[in-house]
Amino acid sequence: MKKFLDENFLLENETAQTLYHTYAKEMPVIDYHCHLPADQIANDLNFENLTQAWLYGDHYKWRAMRANGISEEYVTGTKSDFEKFEKWAETVPYTLRNPLYHWTHLELQRYFDVYEILSPATARKIYEECTAKLQTPEYSVRNILRKMNVKAVVTTDDPLDSLEHHIKIKNDDFEVKVLPAFRPDKAMNADDLNGLRSYIQRLEEVSKISIQSIADYLRALKIRHDFFAENGCKVSDHGLESMYAEDFTDEEIARIFWKILAGEGLEQVEVLKFKSAMLFHFAIWDHEKGWVQQYHLGGLRNNNSRLLESLGPDTGFDSIGDYPQGVALSKFLNKLDKENRLAKTILYNLNPTDNEVFASMIGNFNDGTVAGKIQWGSAWWFLDQKDGMTKQINTLSNMGLLSRFLGMLTDSRSFLSFPRHEYFRRILCNLFGTDVENGELPDNFDLLGKVVQDISYNNTKTYFDF
């Protein structure tokens, strides 16, 4: 019987073990989509304790605690950090077969050299040992990034962001690249007109442009897009229910924007036309600058209105949506491609029933100009676990070129999430190793080792030009 989380965890045969330990394990990490706070990197923060490093902002753990009957005061509430950690330790034994059980213990091992199983009986010892380490210079957030062999991090940033923290990091000559991603979702959110009008007012202040028309609005946003580019940005990102690709005219969008400024309500078709127009303009700017554009599609967000009101968004009440994706996605990409304005693009689906839709869609718009120009991104959010990753890799293998795949990202708010890259690499190596053992792939480590290293790191470095 194998030991839990031993060196050959998830590696079921000798070929898989060789591929991981010889080729994948030591490859650096590029985390090209995450939600790490840039200010913590700029200030080289030391966390006060393990709860702050591990539980703050982690809605994966929050959902598990709530499901285990833990009161909100121990999740996001007013209880002390140690009391919150005790409740997490109480929850961990109930996460068996959930990826949280693997991630929790991988993180304890890789960061802290703690090999005990977290439970109520071990909670205080583990908390005190890890907290003591976190308070040392070796565990500042910059040193954590170094420890995990991270070469580049791409954060997620609103166009209004001053990027002061990214600028400081660059001026400090920190060897790990920390770059912003331009995420203008709030700038197109015509579902919330009060929020959008407030956003327009703040954009006026930041851009120093009086916004009286859609032309003014686009000019102000373009100034921010240029500002991001001047400060190292090479990536845009959108988190959408589905792609918006309604037909529109410039005159229609001008009238819709006037109604927004005047405080008038919009018909649903006007909301969709406005979102479609904004997405199109953002995509044009991305192409002009040679950026990579990312689209995260399929999240059904903020389902619990009662707790949204008290806790706000991004607190663990989102789920998989069942939106139609194929038609609008094809229409949007085709419009850009027809005008030769389609940038390098990464598509992520949250609903696994869309796997084949997305895997086949990328093949429609790869045009031979760039290897893997249109990418189907790694298994995302609720799918970034063993089963979801395996299905994504297998589907991409069947319908595209797995060898050109960009591999894993954390999509995380925690500096302790980088073992997710290891988790992915082990799964990848096991799939290749099993095929070799079954006689489905050649026993050629020069070939397979290169592919594993490319997916782990090299493809991403080349694709983003980091």
C-alpha positions as CSV (number, residue, x, y, z in Angstrom):
1,M,0.0,0.0,0.0
2,K,1.4,3.4,-1.0
3,K,2.0,6.0,1.7
4,F,-0.2,9.1,1.6
5,L,1.3,11.9,-0.4
6,D,4.6,10.2,-0.9
7,E,7.1,11.2,-3.6
8,N,5.2,9.2,-6.2
9,F,1.8,10.7,-5.3
10,L,-0.5,10.4,-8.3
11,L,2.2,8.7,-10.3
12,E,1.0,5.2,-10.9
13,N,3.8,3.7,-12.9
14,E,7.6,3.9,-13.5
15,T,7.3,5.9,-16.7
16,A,5.1,8.5,-15.0
17,Q,7.6,8.7,-12.1
18,T,10.5,9.3,-14.4
19,L,8.7,12.0,-16.4
20,Y,7.7,13.9,-13.3
21,H,10.9,13.6,-11.2
22,T,13.4,14.0,-14.1
23,Y,11.5,16.4,-16.4
24,A,8.6,18.2,-14.8
25,K,9.4,18.7,-11.1
26,E,12.1,21.3,-11.3
27,M,10.6,23.4,-14.1
28,P,9.9,27.0,-13.0
29,V,6.4,28.4,-12.6
30,I,4.6,31.1,-14.6
31,D,1.3,31.9,-12.9
32,Y,-0.4,33.8,-15.7
33,H,-3.7,34.3,-14.0
34,C,-4.2,34.8,-10.3
35,H,-5.7,37.3,-7.8
36,L,-2.6,37.8,-5.6
37,P,-2.6,41.2,-3.9
38,A,0.2,43.3,-5.5
39,D,0.5,45.5,-2.4
40,Q,1.6,42.5,-0.4
41,I,4.4,41.8,-2.8
42,A,5.3,45.4,-3.1
43,N,5.6,45.6,0.7
44,D,7.2,42.2,1.0
45,L,4.7,41.3,3.7
46,N,5.2,38.8,6.5
47,F,1.9,37.2,7.5
48,E,1.3,37.3,11.2
49,N,0.0,33.8,11.4
50,L,-1.1,30.8,9.3
51,T,-4.7,31.8,9.2
52,Q,-3.9,35.1,7.5
53,A,-1.7,33.3,4.9
54,W,-4.1,30.4,4.4
55,L,-7.7,31.2,5.1
56,Y,-8.1,34.9,4.4
57,G,-9.8,35.3,1.1
58,D,-9.9,31.6,0.3
59,H,-13.5,30.9,-0.5
60,Y,-12.7,27.2,-1.4
61,K,-12.0,26.7,2.3
62,W,-14.9,28.9,3.4
63,R,-17.4,26.9,1.4
64,A,-16.1,23.7,2.9
65,M,-16.4,25.1,6.4
66,R,-20.0,26.3,5.9
67,A,-20.9,22.9,4.5
68,N,-19.5,21.4,7.6
69,G,-21.8,23.4,9.8
70,I,-19.3,26.1,10.9
71,S,-20.8,29.4,11.8
72,E,-19.9,32.4,9.7
73,E,-18.3,34.1,12.7
74,Y,-15.5,31.5,12.4
75,V,-15.3,31.8,8.6
76,T,-15.3,35.5,7.7
77,G,-16.5,36.8,11.0
78,T,-15.0,38.3,14.2
79,K,-13.5,35.2,15.9
80,S,-9.8,35.2,16.5
81,D,-7.4,33.9,13.8
82,F,-6.6,30.8,15.9
83,E,-10.3,30.1,16.5
84,K,-10.9,30.2,12.8
85,F,-7.9,27.9,12.2
86,E,-9.3,25.4,14.7
87,K,-12.6,25.3,12.8
88,W,-10.7,24.7,9.6
89,A,-8.7,21.9,11.2
90,E,-12.0,20.5,12.4
91,T,-13.3,20.6,8.8
92,V,-10.3,19.0,7.1
93,P,-11.1,15.4,8.1
94,Y,-14.4,15.8,6.4
95,T,-12.8,16.9,3.1
96,L,-11.6,13.4,2.2
97,R,-11.7,13.0,-1.6
98,N,-12.2,16.7,-2.1
99,P,-9.1,18.4,-3.7
100,L,-8.8,20.5,-0.6
101,Y,-7.6,17.5,1.4
102,H,-4.7,17.1,-1.1
103,W,-4.0,20.8,-1.4
104,T,-4.0,21.3,2.3
105,H,-1.4,18.7,3.0
106,L,0.7,19.5,-0.1
107,E,0.9,23.1,1.1
108,L,1.9,22.0,4.6
109,Q,4.6,19.8,3.2
110,R,6.0,22.1,0.5
111,Y,6.1,25.3,2.4
112,F,6.6,24.3,6.0
113,D,8.0,20.7,5.9
114,V,5.0,19.6,8.0
115,Y,4.1,16.0,7.3
116,E,1.5,15.5,10.0
117,I,-2.2,15.2,9.0
118,L,-4.2,18.3,10.0
119,S,-7.0,17.5,12.5
120,P,-8.3,19.0,15.7
121,A,-5.6,17.0,17.6
122,T,-2.7,18.5,15.6
123,A,-4.2,21.9,15.0
124,R,-2.4,23.9,17.7
125,K,1.0,22.3,17.0
126,I,0.8,22.9,13.3
127,Y,-0.6,26.4,13.7
128,E,2.3,27.4,16.1
129,E,5.0,25.8,14.0
130,C,3.9,27.4,10.7
131,T,3.1,30.7,12.3
132,A,6.6,30.9,13.7
133,K,8.1,30.3,10.3
134,L,5.8,32.8,8.6
135,Q,7.1,35.5,10.9
136,T,10.7,35.0,9.8
137,P,12.3,36.9,6.8
138,E,12.6,33.5,4.9
139,Y,8.8,33.5,4.7
140,S,8.1,37.0,3.4
141,V,5.9,36.9,0.3
142,R,8.8,37.6,-2.0
143,N,10.7,34.7,-0.5
144,I,7.7,32.5,-0.7
145,L,7.6,33.2,-4.5
146,R,11.3,32.4,-4.7
147,K,10.9,29.2,-2.7
148,M,8.3,28.0,-5.2
149,N,10.5,28.8,-8.2
150,V,8.1,31.3,-9.5
151,K,9.4,33.4,-12.4
152,A,6.3,35.5,-13.3
153,V,2.9,36.4,-11.8
154,V,0.1,38.1,-13.5
155,T,-2.4,39.7,-11.2
156,T,-6.0,40.8,-12.0
157,D,-6.6,44.5,-12.1
158,D,-9.3,47.0,-12.8
159,P,-8.5,49.8,-15.3
160,L,-8.9,52.4,-12.6
161,D,-6.0,50.9,-10.6
162,S,-3.0,53.2,-10.2
163,L,-0.6,50.2,-10.5
164,E,1.5,51.9,-7.9
165,H,2.4,48.5,-6.3
166,H,3.4,47.0,-9.6
167,I,5.5,50.1,-10.3
168,K,7.2,49.8,-6.9
169,I,7.9,46.1,-7.4
170,K,9.6,46.9,-10.8
171,N,11.6,49.7,-9.3
172,D,12.8,47.4,-6.6
173,D,14.3,45.1,-9.3
174,F,12.5,42.1,-7.8
175,E,13.6,39.3,-10.1
176,V,10.1,37.7,-10.2
177,K,8.0,39.6,-12.8
178,V,4.8,40.8,-11.3
179,L,2.6,42.1,-14.1
180,P,-0.9,43.5,-14.2
181,A,-3.8,42.1,-16.3
182,F,-6.4,44.6,-17.6
183,R,-9.8,43.4,-16.4
184,P,-12.5,45.9,-17.5
185,D,-15.6,44.0,-16.5
186,K,-17.0,46.8,-14.3
187,A,-16.6,49.2,-17.3
188,M,-19.1,47.2,-19.3
189,N,-21.5,46.1,-16.6
190,A,-24.8,47.7,-17.8
191,D,-26.7,45.3,-15.6
192,D,-25.9,47.6,-12.7
193,L,-26.5,51.1,-14.0
194,N,-25.9,52.9,-10.7
195,G,-22.6,51.1,-10.4
196,L,-21.7,51.8,-14.0
197,R,-22.5,55.5,-13.6
198,S,-20.3,55.6,-10.5
199,Y,-17.6,53.9,-12.4
200,I,-17.8,56.5,-15.2
201,Q,-17.4,59.3,-12.6
202,R,-14.3,57.7,-11.2
203,L,-12.9,57.1,-14.6
204,E,-13.3,60.8,-15.3
205,E,-11.2,61.6,-12.3
206,V,-8.5,59.1,-13.2
207,S,-8.3,59.9,-16.9
208,K,-8.9,63.6,-16.5
209,I,-11.4,63.5,-19.3
210,S,-15.0,64.8,-19.1
211,I,-17.1,62.0,-20.3
212,Q,-20.2,63.2,-22.2
213,S,-20.4,60.6,-25.0
214,I,-19.4,57.1,-25.9
215,A,-16.4,58.5,-27.8
216,D,-15.2,60.2,-24.6
217,Y,-15.8,57.0,-22.6
218,L,-13.8,54.9,-25.0
219,R,-11.0,57.5,-25.2
220,A,-10.8,57.5,-21.4
221,L,-10.6,53.7,-21.2
222,K,-8.1,53.6,-24.0
223,I,-5.9,56.0,-21.9
224,R,-6.0,53.4,-19.1
225,H,-5.3,50.6,-21.5
226,D,-2.2,52.5,-22.7
227,F,-1.2,53.2,-19.1
228,F,-1.3,49.5,-18.3
229,A,0.8,48.7,-21.4
230,E,3.4,51.3,-20.3
231,N,3.6,49.5,-17.0
232,G,4.3,46.0,-18.3
233,C,0.8,44.7,-19.0
234,K,0.6,42.1,-21.8
235,V,-2.7,40.5,-20.8
236,S,-6.4,41.3,-20.6
237,D,-8.9,39.2,-18.8
238,H,-12.7,39.0,-18.6
239,G,-15.0,37.0,-16.3
240,L,-18.3,36.7,-18.1
241,E,-21.4,34.5,-17.9
242,S,-21.1,34.0,-21.7
243,M,-19.7,35.8,-24.6
244,Y,-21.6,38.9,-25.8
245,A,-21.8,39.1,-29.6
246,E,-25.0,41.0,-30.5
247,D,-25.0,43.0,-33.7
248,F,-24.8,46.8,-33.1
249,T,-24.2,50.0,-34.8
250,D,-22.2,53.0,-33.6
251,E,-25.4,55.1,-33.5
252,E,-27.1,52.5,-31.3
253,I,-24.3,52.4,-28.8
254,A,-24.1,56.2,-28.7
255,R,-27.9,56.3,-27.8
256,I,-27.5,53.6,-25.2
257,F,-24.6,55.4,-23.6
258,W,-26.6,58.6,-23.5
259,K,-29.4,56.8,-21.7
260,I,-26.8,55.5,-19.2
261,L,-25.5,59.0,-18.5
262,A,-29.1,60.4,-18.2
263,G,-30.0,57.8,-15.6
264,E,-32.6,56.1,-17.8
265,G,-33.2,52.3,-17.7
266,L,-32.1,50.0,-20.5
267,E,-34.0,47.3,-22.3
268,Q,-32.3,43.9,-22.1
269,V,-31.3,44.0,-25.7
270,E,-29.6,47.3,-25.1
271,V,-27.6,45.9,-22.2
272,L,-26.4,43.1,-24.5
273,K,-25.5,45.4,-27.3
274,F,-23.5,47.7,-25.0
275,K,-21.6,44.8,-23.5
276,S,-20.9,43.4,-27.0
277,A,-19.6,46.7,-28.3
278,M,-17.3,47.2,-25.3
279,L,-15.9,43.7,-25.6
280,F,-15.2,44.3,-29.3
281,H,-13.4,47.5,-28.6
282,F,-11.3,46.0,-25.8
283,A,-10.4,43.1,-28.2
284,I,-9.3,45.5,-30.9
285,W,-7.0,47.3,-28.4
286,D,-5.5,44.0,-27.3
287,H,-4.7,43.0,-30.9
288,E,-3.1,46.4,-31.6
289,K,-0.7,45.9,-28.7
290,G,0.0,42.2,-29.2
291,W,-1.6,41.3,-25.9
292,V,-3.0,38.0,-24.9
293,Q,-6.8,38.1,-24.1
294,Q,-8.4,35.8,-21.7
295,Y,-12.1,35.0,-21.3
296,H,-13.4,33.1,-18.3
297,L,-16.9,32.0,-19.2
298,G,-19.7,30.2,-17.4
299,G,-19.8,31.4,-13.8
300,L,-23.2,31.8,-12.1
301,R,-22.2,34.4,-9.5
302,N,-23.6,35.7,-6.2
303,N,-26.3,33.1,-5.8
304,N,-27.0,33.8,-2.1
305,S,-28.5,37.3,-2.1
306,R,-28.8,37.4,1.7
307,L,-25.1,36.7,2.3
308,L,-24.1,38.8,-0.7
309,E,-25.7,41.8,1.0
310,S,-23.8,41.1,4.3
311,L,-20.4,39.8,3.0
312,G,-20.1,41.1,-0.6
313,P,-19.0,39.3,-3.8
314,D,-16.2,36.7,-4.1
315,T,-17.0,35.2,-0.7
316,G,-17.9,31.7,-1.8
317,F,-21.5,31.8,-3.2
318,D,-20.8,31.3,-6.9
319,S,-21.4,28.1,-8.9
320,I,-21.3,26.6,-12.4
321,G,-23.8,28.2,-14.8
322,D,-25.5,26.4,-17.7
323,Y,-25.4,29.2,-20.3
324,P,-25.3,28.5,-24.0
325,Q,-21.7,29.2,-25.2
326,G,-21.0,28.0,-28.7
327,V,-22.9,30.4,-31.0
328,A,-21.9,33.7,-29.4
329,L,-18.4,32.6,-28.9
330,S,-18.0,31.7,-32.6
331,K,-19.6,34.9,-33.7
332,F,-17.4,37.0,-31.5
333,L,-14.1,35.3,-32.6
334,N,-15.2,35.2,-36.2
335,K,-15.9,39.0,-36.3
336,L,-12.4,39.7,-35.1
337,D,-10.7,37.1,-37.3
338,K,-12.6,38.4,-40.4
339,E,-11.0,41.8,-39.8
340,N,-7.6,40.3,-39.0
341,R,-7.9,41.7,-35.5
342,L,-8.0,38.5,-33.4
343,A,-5.3,38.6,-30.7
344,K,-3.8,35.5,-29.0
345,T,-6.7,34.2,-27.0
346,I,-7.3,31.9,-24.1
347,L,-10.8,30.5,-23.4
348,Y,-11.8,29.0,-20.1
349,N,-15.1,27.2,-19.5
350,L,-16.6,26.5,-16.0
351,N,-19.2,24.0,-17.1
352,P,-17.6,20.7,-18.0
353,T,-20.4,20.0,-20.4
354,D,-18.8,22.6,-22.6
355,N,-15.4,20.8,-22.8
356,E,-15.9,19.6,-26.3
357,V,-17.4,22.9,-27.4
358,F,-14.4,24.8,-26.3
359,A,-11.8,22.2,-27.4
360,S,-13.3,22.2,-30.9
361,M,-13.8,26.0,-31.1
362,I,-10.1,26.9,-30.7
363,G,-9.3,24.9,-33.8
364,N,-11.6,27.2,-35.9
365,F,-9.4,30.2,-35.4
366,N,-5.8,28.9,-35.2
367,D,-4.5,30.4,-38.4
368,G,-0.9,29.2,-38.6
369,T,0.6,32.6,-37.6
370,V,1.4,31.5,-34.0
371,A,1.6,28.0,-32.6
372,G,-1.4,27.5,-30.3
373,K,-2.7,31.0,-31.0
374,I,-6.1,30.2,-29.7
375,Q,-5.9,28.2,-26.5
376,W,-8.4,26.3,-24.4
377,G,-7.3,27.2,-20.9
378,S,-6.6,24.8,-18.0
379,A,-9.5,23.3,-16.0
380,W,-10.8,26.3,-14.1
381,W,-12.2,27.0,-10.6
382,F,-14.6,24.2,-9.7
383,L,-12.8,22.0,-12.3
384,D,-9.2,22.5,-11.2
385,Q,-9.1,19.1,-9.5
386,K,-7.9,15.6,-10.5
387,D,-11.1,14.6,-12.4
388,G,-11.6,18.0,-14.0
389,M,-7.9,18.3,-15.1
390,T,-7.9,14.8,-16.5
391,K,-11.0,15.4,-18.5
392,Q,-9.7,18.7,-19.9
393,I,-6.3,17.2,-20.8
394,N,-8.0,14.2,-22.5
395,T,-10.4,16.3,-24.4
396,L,-7.7,18.7,-25.6
397,S,-5.6,15.7,-26.6
398,N,-8.5,14.3,-28.7
399,M,-9.3,17.5,-30.5
400,G,-6.2,19.7,-30.5
401,L,-2.5,19.7,-29.8
402,L,-1.9,19.0,-26.1
403,S,1.9,19.6,-26.8
404,R,1.1,23.3,-27.4
405,F,-0.9,23.7,-24.2
406,L,-0.1,26.4,-21.7
407,G,-0.6,24.3,-18.6
408,M,-1.6,25.3,-15.2
409,L,-2.3,28.5,-13.2
410,T,-3.5,29.0,-9.7
411,D,-6.4,31.5,-10.1
412,S,-5.8,32.0,-6.4
413,R,-5.6,34.8,-3.8
414,S,-3.2,32.9,-1.6
415,F,0.6,32.7,-1.8
416,L,0.3,29.2,-0.5
417,S,-1.4,27.8,-3.6
418,F,1.5,27.1,-5.9
419,P,1.5,23.4,-5.3
420,R,-1.5,23.3,-7.6
421,H,1.1,23.5,-10.4
422,E,2.8,20.4,-9.0
423,Y,-0.6,18.7,-8.7
424,F,-1.3,19.4,-12.4
425,R,2.2,18.2,-13.5
426,R,1.8,15.0,-11.6
427,I,-1.6,14.3,-13.3
428,L,-0.1,15.2,-16.7
429,C,2.9,12.9,-16.2
430,N,0.7,10.1,-15.1
431,L,-1.5,10.3,-18.2
432,F,1.6,10.2,-20.4
433,G,3.2,7.5,-18.4
434,T,0.0,5.3,-18.5
435,D,-0.1,5.7,-22.3
436,V,3.5,4.5,-22.6
437,E,2.9,1.6,-20.3
438,N,-0.1,0.6,-22.4
439,G,1.8,0.8,-25.6
440,E,-0.2,3.8,-26.8
441,L,2.9,6.2,-26.9
442,P,6.5,5.4,-27.6
443,D,8.9,4.8,-24.8
444,N,11.0,7.9,-25.8
445,F,11.9,10.2,-22.9
446,D,13.6,12.7,-25.2
447,L,10.3,13.2,-26.9
448,L,7.9,12.9,-23.9
449,G,10.2,14.8,-21.5
450,K,10.4,17.8,-23.8
451,V,6.6,17.8,-24.2
452,V,6.1,17.7,-20.4
453,Q,8.6,20.5,-19.9
454,D,7.0,22.6,-22.6
455,I,3.5,22.2,-21.1
456,S,4.9,22.9,-17.6
457,Y,6.7,26.1,-18.5
458,N,8.3,26.6,-21.9
459,N,5.1,27.1,-23.9
460,T,3.8,29.7,-21.5
461,K,7.1,31.6,-21.5
462,T,7.1,31.8,-25.3
463,Y,3.4,32.5,-25.6
464,F,3.4,35.5,-23.3
465,D,7.0,36.5,-24.2
466,F,7.9,36.7,-20.5
